[in-house]
């Protein structure tokens, strides 16, 4: 149950982040993730 609530919070934050940030920043971050996979 704790993991599920954490996932909901993470999803909500991601939605807000997508709405507030311009697309250029998003694509730049996605490129960084591809360059440096964890």
PDBQT receptor file of N, H, CA, C and O in Angstrom, charges set to zero:
ATOM      1  N   UNK A   1       0.841  -1.206   0.000  1.00  0.00    +0.000 N 
ATOM      2  CA  UNK A   1       0.000   0.000   0.000  1.00  0.00    +0.000 C 
ATOM      3  C   UNK A   1       0.873   1.252   0.000  1.00  0.00    +0.000 C 
ATOM      4  O   UNK A   1       0.559   2.238  -0.667  1.00  0.00    +0.000 OA
ATOM      5  N   UNK A   2       1.974   1.203   0.756  1.00  0.00    +0.000 N 
ATOM      6  H   UNK A   2       2.228   0.402   1.298  1.00  0.00    +0.000 HD
ATOM      7  CA  UNK A   2       2.858   2.373   0.790  1.00  0.00    +0.000 C 
ATOM      8  C   UNK A   2       3.478   2.614  -0.586  1.00  0.00    +0.000 C 
ATOM      9  O   UNK A   2       3.591   3.756  -1.032  1.00  0.00    +0.000 OA
ATOM     10  N   UNK A   3       3.877   1.533  -1.253  1.00  0.00    +0.000 N 
ATOM     11  H   UNK A   3       3.785   0.605  -0.891  1.00  0.00    +0.000 HD
ATOM     12  CA  UNK A   3       4.473   1.679  -2.580  1.00  0.00    +0.000 C 
ATOM     13  C   UNK A   3       3.473   2.264  -3.561  1.00  0.00    +0.000 C 
ATOM     14  O   UNK A   3       3.842   3.061  -4.423  1.00  0.00    +0.000 OA
ATOM     15  N   UNK A   4       2.214   1.874  -3.439  1.00  0.00    +0.000 N 
ATOM     16  H   UNK A   4       1.915   1.226  -2.739  1.00  0.00    +0.000 HD
ATOM     17  CA  UNK A   4       1.199   2.361  -4.366  1.00  0.00    +0.000 C 
ATOM     18  C   UNK A   4       0.991   3.863  -4.191  1.00  0.00    +0.000 C 
ATOM     19  O   UNK A   4       0.889   4.595  -5.176  1.00  0.00    +0.000 OA
ATOM     20  N   UNK A   5       0.928   4.327  -2.934  1.00  0.00    +0.000 N 
ATOM     21  H   UNK A   5       1.010   3.732  -2.135  1.00  0.00    +0.000 HD
ATOM     22  CA  UNK A   5       0.731   5.758  -2.699  1.00  0.00    +0.000 C 
ATOM     23  C   UNK A   5       1.949   6.536  -3.197  1.00  0.00    +0.000 C 
ATOM     24  O   UNK A   5       1.811   7.623  -3.757  1.00  0.00    +0.000 OA
ATOM     25  N   UNK A   6       3.143   5.974  -2.992  1.00  0.00    +0.000 N 
ATOM     26  H   UNK A   6       3.255   5.090  -2.538  1.00  0.00    +0.000 HD
ATOM     27  CA  UNK A   6       4.359   6.627  -3.479  1.00  0.00    +0.000 C 
ATOM     28  C   UNK A   6       4.328   6.746  -4.993  1.00  0.00    +0.000 C 
ATOM     29  O   UNK A   6       4.734   7.764  -5.553  1.00  0.00    +0.000 OA
ATOM     30  N   UNK A   7       3.846   5.700  -5.650  1.00  0.00    +0.000 N 
ATOM     31  H   UNK A   7       3.516   4.873  -5.195  1.00  0.00    +0.000 HD
ATOM     32  CA  UNK A   7       3.764   5.722  -7.112  1.00  0.00    +0.000 C 
ATOM     33  C   UNK A   7       2.782   6.787  -7.574  1.00  0.00    +0.000 C 
ATOM     34  O   UNK A   7       3.031   7.476  -8.563  1.00  0.00    +0.000 OA
ATOM     35  N   UNK A   8       1.665   6.927  -6.863  1.00  0.00    +0.000 N 
ATOM     36  H   UNK A   8       1.462   6.367  -6.060  1.00  0.00    +0.000 HD
ATOM     37  CA  UNK A   8       0.681   7.949  -7.221  1.00  0.00    +0.000 C 
ATOM     38  C   UNK A   8       1.276   9.344  -7.090  1.00  0.00    +0.000 C 
ATOM     39  O   UNK A   8       1.056  10.199  -7.948  1.00  0.00    +0.000 OA
ATOM     40  N   UNK A   9       2.033   9.576  -6.015  1.00  0.00    +0.000 N 
ATOM     41  H   UNK A   9       2.212   8.882  -5.319  1.00  0.00    +0.000 HD
ATOM     42  CA  UNK A   9       2.665  10.887  -5.821  1.00  0.00    +0.000 C 
ATOM     43  C   UNK A   9       3.668  11.140  -6.936  1.00  0.00    +0.000 C 
ATOM     44  O   UNK A   9       3.723  12.238  -7.490  1.00  0.00    +0.000 OA
ATOM     45  N   UNK A  10       4.456  10.128  -7.265  1.00  0.00    +0.000 N 
ATOM     46  H   UNK A  10       4.411   9.236  -6.815  1.00  0.00    +0.000 HD
ATOM     47  CA  UNK A  10       5.467  10.273  -8.311  1.00  0.00    +0.000 C 
ATOM     48  C   UNK A  10       4.809  10.598  -9.649  1.00  0.00    +0.000 C 
ATOM     49  O   UNK A  10       5.297  11.447 -10.395  1.00  0.00    +0.000 OA
ATOM     50  N   UNK A  11       3.706   9.923  -9.949  1.00  0.00    +0.000 N 
ATOM     51  H   UNK A  11       3.310   9.233  -9.343  1.00  0.00    +0.000 HD
ATOM     52  CA  UNK A  11       2.993  10.181 -11.201  1.00  0.00    +0.000 C 
ATOM     53  C   UNK A  11       2.448  11.599 -11.230  1.00  0.00    +0.000 C 
ATOM     54  O   UNK A  11       2.528  12.276 -12.254  1.00  0.00    +0.000 OA
ATOM     55  N   UNK A  12       1.893  12.052 -10.105  1.00  0.00    +0.000 N 
ATOM     56  H   UNK A  12       1.828  11.502  -9.273  1.00  0.00    +0.000 HD
ATOM     57  CA  UNK A  12       1.344  13.409 -10.045  1.00  0.00    +0.000 C 
ATOM     58  C   UNK A  12       2.456  14.433 -10.248  1.00  0.00    +0.000 C 
ATOM     59  O   UNK A  12       2.277  15.404 -10.983  1.00  0.00    +0.000 OA
ATOM     60  N   UNK A  13       3.586  14.226  -9.611  1.00  0.00    +0.000 N 
ATOM     61  H   UNK A  13       3.731  13.437  -9.014  1.00  0.00    +0.000 HD
ATOM     62  CA  UNK A  13       4.702  15.160  -9.758  1.00  0.00    +0.000 C 
ATOM     63  C   UNK A  13       5.196  15.168 -11.202  1.00  0.00    +0.000 C 
ATOM     64  O   UNK A  13       5.531  16.224 -11.739  1.00  0.00    +0.000 OA
ATOM     65  N   UNK A  14       5.241  14.001 -11.825  1.00  0.00    +0.000 N 
ATOM     66  H   UNK A  14       4.969  13.144 -11.388  1.00  0.00    +0.000 HD
ATOM     67  CA  UNK A  14       5.681  13.924 -13.217  1.00  0.00    +0.000 C 
ATOM     68  C   UNK A  14       4.737  14.691 -14.130  1.00  0.00    +0.000 C 
ATOM     69  O   UNK A  14       5.179  15.388 -15.043  1.00  0.00    +0.000 OA
ATOM     70  N   UNK A  15       3.423  14.562 -13.882  1.00  0.00    +0.000 N 
ATOM     71  H   UNK A  15       3.064  13.996 -13.140  1.00  0.00    +0.000 HD
ATOM     72  CA  UNK A  15       2.443  15.293 -14.699  1.00  0.00    +0.000 C 
ATOM     73  C   UNK A  15       2.645  16.793 -14.545  1.00  0.00    +0.000 C 
ATOM     74  O   UNK A  15       2.639  17.525 -15.535  1.00  0.00    +0.000 OA
ATOM     75  N   UNK A  16       2.825  17.258 -13.304  1.00  0.00    +0.000 N 
ATOM     76  H   UNK A  16       2.829  16.663 -12.500  1.00  0.00    +0.000 HD
ATOM     77  CA  UNK A  16       3.033  18.694 -13.065  1.00  0.00    +0.000 C 
ATOM     78  C   UNK A  16       4.320  19.141 -13.759  1.00  0.00    +0.000 C 
ATOM     79  O   UNK A  16       4.365  20.209 -14.368  1.00  0.00    +0.000 OA
ATOM     80  N   UNK A  17       5.368  18.311 -13.663  1.00  0.00    +0.000 N 
ATOM     81  H   UNK A  17       5.331  17.443 -13.168  1.00  0.00    +0.000 HD
ATOM     82  CA  UNK A  17       6.650  18.656 -14.267  1.00  0.00    +0.000 C 
ATOM     83  C   UNK A  17       6.510  18.793 -15.779  1.00  0.00    +0.000 C 
ATOM     84  O   UNK A  17       7.064  19.715 -16.376  1.00  0.00    +0.000 OA
ATOM     85  N   UNK A  18       5.772  17.879 -16.394  1.00  0.00    +0.000 N 
ATOM     86  H   UNK A  18       5.322  17.130 -15.909  1.00  0.00    +0.000 HD
ATOM     87  CA  UNK A  18       5.573  17.941 -17.848  1.00  0.00    +0.000 C 
ATOM     88  C   UNK A  18       4.809  19.197 -18.231  1.00  0.00    +0.000 C 
ATOM     89  O   UNK A  18       5.113  19.828 -19.243  1.00  0.00    +0.000 OA
ATOM     90  N   UNK A  19       3.808  19.564 -17.419  1.00  0.00    +0.000 N 
ATOM     91  H   UNK A  19       3.561  19.052 -16.597  1.00  0.00    +0.000 HD
ATOM     92  CA  UNK A  19       2.988  20.730 -17.751  1.00  0.00    +0.000 C 
ATOM     93  C   UNK A  19       3.783  22.021 -17.565  1.00  0.00    +0.000 C 
ATOM     94  O   UNK A  19       3.595  22.977 -18.317  1.00  0.00    +0.000 OA
ATOM     95  N   UNK A  20       4.673  22.055 -16.561  1.00  0.00    +0.000 N 
ATOM     96  H   UNK A  20       4.826  21.278 -15.950  1.00  0.00    +0.000 HD
ATOM     97  CA  UNK A  20       5.339  23.312 -16.223  1.00  0.00    +0.000 C 
ATOM     98  C   UNK A  20       6.596  23.532 -17.062  1.00  0.00    +0.000 C 
ATOM     99  O   UNK A  20       6.996  24.675 -17.284  1.00  0.00    +0.000 OA
ATOM    100  N   UNK A  21       7.227  22.448 -17.532  1.00  0.00    +0.000 N 
ATOM    101  H   UNK A  21       6.902  21.519 -17.352  1.00  0.00    +0.000 HD
ATOM    102  CA  UNK A  21       8.489  22.596 -18.258  1.00  0.00    +0.000 C 
ATOM    103  C   UNK A  21       8.274  22.615 -19.767  1.00  0.00    +0.000 C 
ATOM    104  O   UNK A  21       7.422  21.887 -20.276  1.00  0.00    +0.000 OA
ATOM    105  N   UNK A  22       9.029  23.430 -20.482  1.00  0.00    +0.000 N 
ATOM    106  H   UNK A  22       9.721  24.021 -20.068  1.00  0.00    +0.000 HD
ATOM    107  CA  UNK A  22       8.955  23.469 -21.942  1.00  0.00    +0.000 C 
ATOM    108  C   UNK A  22       9.490  22.171 -22.553  1.00  0.00    +0.000 C 
ATOM    109  O   UNK A  22      10.306  21.492 -21.930  1.00  0.00    +0.000 OA
ATOM    110  N   UNK A  23       9.046  21.820 -23.752  1.00  0.00    +0.000 N 
ATOM    111  H   UNK A  23       8.383  22.371 -24.258  1.00  0.00    +0.000 HD
ATOM    112  CA  UNK A  23       9.443  20.552 -24.380  1.00  0.00    +0.000 C 
ATOM    113  C   UNK A  23      10.948  20.423 -24.570  1.00  0.00    +0.000 C 
ATOM    114  O   UNK A  23      11.480  19.315 -24.499  1.00  0.00    +0.000 OA
ATOM    115  N   UNK A  24      11.642  21.528 -24.810  1.00  0.00    +0.000 N 
ATOM    116  H   UNK A  24      11.210  22.427 -24.868  1.00  0.00    +0.000 HD
ATOM    117  CA  UNK A  24      13.092  21.441 -25.037  1.00  0.00    +0.000 C 
ATOM    118  C   UNK A  24      13.788  20.824 -23.828  1.00  0.00    +0.000 C 
ATOM    119  O   UNK A  24      14.658  19.967 -23.985  1.00  0.00    +0.000 OA
ATOM    120  N   UNK A  25      13.411  21.253 -22.625  1.00  0.00    +0.000 N 
ATOM    121  H   UNK A  25      12.704  21.949 -22.498  1.00  0.00    +0.000 HD
ATOM    122  CA  UNK A  25      14.034  20.698 -21.419  1.00  0.00    +0.000 C 
ATOM    123  C   UNK A  25      13.727  19.213 -21.285  1.00  0.00    +0.000 C 
ATOM    124  O   UNK A  25      14.579  18.430 -20.864  1.00  0.00    +0.000 OA
ATOM    125  N   UNK A  26      12.500  18.827 -21.647  1.00  0.00    +0.000 N 
ATOM    126  H   UNK A  26      11.808  19.462 -21.989  1.00  0.00    +0.000 HD
ATOM    127  CA  UNK A  26      12.130  17.416 -21.533  1.00  0.00    +0.000 C 
ATOM    128  C   UNK A  26      12.995  16.565 -22.460  1.00  0.00    +0.000 C 
ATOM    129  O   UNK A  26      13.552  15.554 -22.031  1.00  0.00    +0.000 OA
ATOM    130  N   UNK A  27      13.110  16.961 -23.716  1.00  0.00    +0.000 N 
ATOM    131  H   UNK A  27      12.657  17.782 -24.065  1.00  0.00    +0.000 HD
ATOM    132  CA  UNK A  27      13.883  16.161 -24.663  1.00  0.00    +0.000 C 
ATOM    133  C   UNK A  27      15.348  16.113 -24.238  1.00  0.00    +0.000 C 
ATOM    134  O   UNK A  27      16.007  15.089 -24.419  1.00  0.00    +0.000 OA
ATOM    135  N   UNK A  28      15.863  17.195 -23.681  1.00  0.00    +0.000 N 
ATOM    136  H   UNK A  28      15.328  18.027 -23.534  1.00  0.00    +0.000 HD
ATOM    137  CA  UNK A  28      17.251  17.215 -23.231  1.00  0.00    +0.000 C 
ATOM    138  C   UNK A  28      17.452  16.211 -22.095  1.00  0.00    +0.000 C 
ATOM    139  O   UNK A  28      18.458  15.503 -22.059  1.00  0.00    +0.000 OA
ATOM    140  N   UNK A  29      16.495  16.152 -21.172  1.00  0.00    +0.000 N 
ATOM    141  H   UNK A  29      15.677  16.728 -21.202  1.00  0.00    +0.000 HD
ATOM    142  CA  UNK A  29      16.628  15.201 -20.067  1.00  0.00    +0.000 C 
ATOM    143  C   UNK A  29      16.522  13.772 -20.572  1.00  0.00    +0.000 C 
ATOM    144  O   UNK A  29      17.250  12.897 -20.103  1.00  0.00    +0.000 OA
ATOM    145  N   UNK A  30      15.615  13.518 -21.533  1.00  0.00    +0.000 N 
ATOM    146  H   UNK A  30      15.024  14.228 -21.914  1.00  0.00    +0.000 HD
ATOM    147  CA  UNK A  30      15.484  12.161 -22.060  1.00  0.00    +0.000 C 
ATOM    148  C   UNK A  30      16.789  11.750 -22.749  1.00  0.00    +0.000 C 
ATOM    149  O   UNK A  30      17.197  10.592 -22.651  1.00  0.00    +0.000 OA
ATOM    150  N   UNK A  31      17.442  12.679 -23.440  1.00  0.00    +0.000 N 
ATOM    151  H   UNK A  31      17.111  13.620 -23.519  1.00  0.00    +0.000 HD
ATOM    152  CA  UNK A  31      18.715  12.360 -24.085  1.00  0.00    +0.000 C 
ATOM    153  C   UNK A  31      19.764  12.014 -23.027  1.00  0.00    +0.000 C 
ATOM    154  O   UNK A  31      20.543  11.078 -23.204  1.00  0.00    +0.000 OA
ATOM    155  N   UNK A  32      19.781  12.768 -21.932  1.00  0.00    +0.000 N 
ATOM    156  H   UNK A  32      19.148  13.529 -21.788  1.00  0.00    +0.000 HD
ATOM    157  CA  UNK A  32      20.738  12.478 -20.872  1.00  0.00    +0.000 C 
ATOM    158  C   UNK A  32      20.506  11.076 -20.315  1.00  0.00    +0.000 C 
ATOM    159  O   UNK A  32      21.460  10.344 -20.054  1.00  0.00    +0.000 OA
ATOM    160  N   UNK A  33      19.232  10.700 -20.132  1.00  0.00    +0.000 N 
ATOM    161  H   UNK A  33      18.456  11.295 -20.344  1.00  0.00    +0.000 HD
ATOM    162  CA  UNK A  33      18.945   9.371 -19.594  1.00  0.00    +0.000 C 
ATOM    163  C   UNK A  33      19.447   8.290 -20.545  1.00  0.00    +0.000 C 
ATOM    164  O   UNK A  33      19.943   7.252 -20.108  1.00  0.00    +0.000 OA
ATOM    165  N   UNK A  34      19.315   8.537 -21.847  1.00  0.00    +0.000 N 
ATOM    166  H   UNK A  34      18.912   9.380 -22.202  1.00  0.00    +0.000 HD
ATOM    167  CA  UNK A  34      19.788   7.534 -22.812  1.00  0.00    +0.000 C 
ATOM    168  C   UNK A  34      21.319   7.474 -22.813  1.00  0.00    +0.000 C 
ATOM    169  O   UNK A  34      21.903   6.401 -22.966  1.00  0.00    +0.000 OA
ATOM    170  N   UNK A  35      21.965   8.638 -22.641  1.00  0.00    +0.000 N 
ATOM    171  H   UNK A  35      21.490   9.509 -22.517  1.00  0.00    +0.000 HD
ATOM    172  CA  UNK A  35      23.428   8.647 -22.652  1.00  0.00    +0.000 C 
ATOM    173  C   UNK A  35      23.992   7.968 -21.404  1.00  0.00    +0.000 C 
ATOM    174  O   UNK A  35      25.008   7.276 -21.465  1.00  0.00    +0.000 OA
ATOM    175  N   UNK A  36      23.317   8.178 -20.271  1.00  0.00    +0.000 N 
ATOM    176  H   UNK A  36      22.492   8.741 -20.221  1.00  0.00    +0.000 HD
ATOM    177  CA  UNK A  36      23.801   7.609 -19.015  1.00  0.00    +0.000 C 
ATOM    178  C   UNK A  36      22.714   6.735 -18.382  1.00  0.00    +0.000 C 
ATOM    179  O   UNK A  36      22.044   7.179 -17.449  1.00  0.00    +0.000 OA
ATOM    180  N   UNK A  37      22.527   5.517 -18.861  1.00  0.00    +0.000 N 
ATOM    181  H   UNK A  37      23.071   5.156 -19.618  1.00  0.00    +0.000 HD
ATOM    182  CA  UNK A  37      21.518   4.629 -18.265  1.00  0.00    +0.000 C 
ATOM    183  C   UNK A  37      21.951   4.161 -16.886  1.00  0.00    +0.000 C 
ATOM    184  O   UNK A  37      23.134   3.912 -16.654  1.00  0.00    +0.000 OA
ATOM    185  N   UNK A  38      20.997   4.042 -15.970  1.00  0.00    +0.000 N 
ATOM    186  H   UNK A  38      20.036   4.245 -16.159  1.00  0.00    +0.000 HD
ATOM    187  CA  UNK A  38      21.343   3.620 -14.611  1.00  0.00    +0.000 C 
ATOM    188  C   UNK A  38      21.308   2.096 -14.488  1.00  0.00    +0.000 C 
ATOM    189  O   UNK A  38      21.572   1.557 -13.413  1.00  0.00    +0.000 OA
TER     190      UNK A  38
